[in-house]
Amino acid sequence: MQTIKGIIIDPVQRREFKGEITIHNGKIKQIRENSAAPEQYIMPGLVDAHIHIESSMLIPSEFARLAVKHGTVATVSDPHEIANVCGKNGVEYMIENGKKVPLKFYFGAPSCVPATTFETAGAVLDVSDIEELLDRDEIVYLAEMMNWPGVLYDDPEVLAKIKAAHDRGKPVDGHAPGLKGDKAKIYASAGISTDHECFTKEEARDKLNAGMLIAIREGSAAKNYNALIDLFGEYPDKIMFCSDDKHPDDLIRGHINEIVSRTVALGFDLHDILHACTILPVKHYGLNVGLLQAGDPADFIIVDHPNSMNVLETWIDGRAVFKNSEVQFPEVESKRINNFTPYEVTPGDFILRSTKKEQEVIIANDGELITGRETFTLPLEDDQILSDPDRDILKIAVVNRYQKASPALGFIKNFGIKNGAIASSVGHDSHNIIVIGTTDEYISRAVNLIMENRGGISAVHSDHEDVLALPVGGIMSDDSGEVVAAGYERLSKISRQMGSTLKAPFMLISFMALLVIPALKMSDKGLFDGENFEFVPVK
């Protein structure tokens, strides 16, 4: 029997009072008032309503060590990334590794593997695979249905996957950036209940009015908080908070607690804020996560003040998993899983031959998944189209990691590199190697570093080169979060030394292969129009 005292913030009863919590056998036995309680705040543990653990570049057990420091007790996790690499075996890996630590991971069945037919992925999950996954207790929902055209136009396989979730009483997450009006209504009417991809209030309002819940996303690259937070005052009972993608250097600094303190500072009601990151995700997904009520699992956090959300202690199932600035987890042994065919590339593999100087160029936007497109006149020498670093137009390539193949080539603007190249095998959604650089020599060197390590992020310039190895699926490391964060920051620093001014260049480069987000992206099969779902010929 344990007793914890403090100022209790109860978003269910919408009360704040000095009191004490009695814990027995991992559950809250009793809550009562106590005027002598100390000046520390007790509130339900925080839930990330949508995240890809893989994008932290950490395996679940190491992600958990960082997340509990910030008061996260549970995540609604879409293992879409590892599934695109390793299929059901990848989903199984995430579940089993997550079970080795106290943080409560709730996984979804990835609905779109491969994400599209316009790229090479490492696996396929068909309807029978989805049904098998949904039959598992560890799988609590059908993960983001990014094939919104399939929903709108009654694709039989898409509808069968949605039906499989509904038949088992499990919700379906959405992923439909830019969908508004009647299309949003049709999408929602298929039984899709959430969306985390809204980037304007108009879009989010249309989806809310169609009956969907909106998860406001604030991740490392995709940041929609500023654009959407005003809606929180209009729809406080229909909004959740999520990170979606959180790179290790950002996760070191904070998680959902940062969104809470930021929203408190704007003057929104604290009980509404906690509803968004505790009550609503717990109720919507049916999570076995306590909400600071008698009889609940003892999942709660102690913070110095809601304004700062500096977490002093995190409790899960009646156990202090973070206390006295220390994470109190057991050591975890982890196996490695991967699907990678390494081979050597040469500068000649990245020559782009053409007789026309006018080329369509991807316009990258810092902090956004959405890209633009524009036609530029580029240097042409000996029938070779070249990068133009002076105008910040660089060559981009995607290299197949699953089998030896010629890379797809194109051009991109706004990465800022003046001399060198960066590359990553974290290339959503299929995680082929994506590389951006000023010369074919730098580009080939950056790719070969990743090939040699069977996954990673790399940077090269002049005589210097560096790589952070990601040997688990080619997208994660099994090192500690601190080690991976330091490596990530080291590579980011090198990219800035090469001229990039992007906030998170390695996060942004990973999304330049995300074909389901408009407007222009790059697949291992070619330059791709994400609005019309067709390839764009390189002239």
Secondary structure as UniProt FT lines:
FT   STRAND          2..10
FT   TURN            11..14
FT   STRAND          15..24
FT   TURN            25..26
FT   STRAND          27..33
FT   TURN            35..36
FT   STRAND          41..44
FT   STRAND          46..51
FT   HELIX           53..56
FT   HELIX           60..67
FT   HELIX           68..70
FT   STRAND          72..77
FT   HELIX           80..98
FT   TURN            99..100
FT   STRAND          104..109
FT   HELIX           127..134
FT   TURN            137..138
FT   STRAND          139..145
FT   HELIX           148..152
FT   TURN            153..154
FT   HELIX           156..167
FT   TURN            168..169
FT   STRAND          172..174
FT   TURN            177..178
FT   HELIX           181..189
FT   TURN            190..191
FT   STRAND          194..195
FT   HELIX           201..209
FT   TURN            210..211
FT   STRAND          213..218
FT   HELIX           225..228
FT   HELIX           229..233
FT   TURN            236..237
FT   STRAND          239..242
FT   HELIX           248..253
FT   HELIX           256..265
FT   TURN            266..267
FT   HELIX           270..274
FT   HELIX           275..279
FT   HELIX           280..285
FT   TURN            294..295
FT   STRAND          300..303
FT   TURN            306..308
FT   STRAND          311..316
FT   TURN            317..318
FT   STRAND          319..323
FT   TURN            324..325
FT   STRAND          326..327
FT   HELIX           347..350
FT   STRAND          358..363
FT   TURN            366..367
FT   STRAND          372..377
FT   STRAND          380..381
FT   TURN            382..383
FT   STRAND          384..385
FT   HELIX           389..391
FT   STRAND          393..399
FT   STRAND          408..413
FT   STRAND          421..424
FT   TURN            428..431
FT   STRAND          433..437
FT   HELIX           440..453
FT   STRAND          456..461
FT   TURN            462..463
FT   STRAND          464..469
FT   TURN            473..475
FT   STRAND          476..477
FT   HELIX           481..497
FT   TURN            498..499
FT   HELIX           505..510
FT   HELIX           511..513
FT   TURN            515..516
FT   STRAND          520..523
FT   TURN            524..525
FT   STRAND          526..529
FT   TURN            530..533
FT   STRAND          534..535
//
